[in-house]
Amino acid sequence: MMRRGLREVALLAVIAALPASVSAVVQLKWRPPAPLAEGEVSAATARLWGEKVLWVDARARAKWERKKIGGAVLLNAEEWDASVPRFLDEWDPEKAIVVYGDGAQDDAAAGVAHRLKEELKLDGVWVLQGGWDAWQQR
């Protein structure tokens, strides 16, 4: 009798653990997207804009040379003065400017976006939320 009771308890524990495990996996994998900060755009939205975007890579030159979003122009704080003319050659007032850095904790993109707005007086400047890391997570 005792043995049967233990088997039933063990069976109930296994049955209860199964939905709990599935729920845990779903909750750990799915996380709602972080809210956008002012001046940010999500990778999904920027992709929808398609050809109406001028991509600006605010990362170091070595990273830009290794991998970048197609057609991205290098414009970072270290090479600002030398890179602005190339950026202006590519700039089209009909396109949104989306600046990206390495990832969510990288302030380089926000710094470049700020300079584009303040020094060059440009409108339609956005920072890619999550930067290069977010872009890679298609």
Order of alpha helices (4+ residues) and beta strands (2+ residues): alpha-beta-alpha-beta-alpha-beta-alpha-beta-alpha-beta-alpha
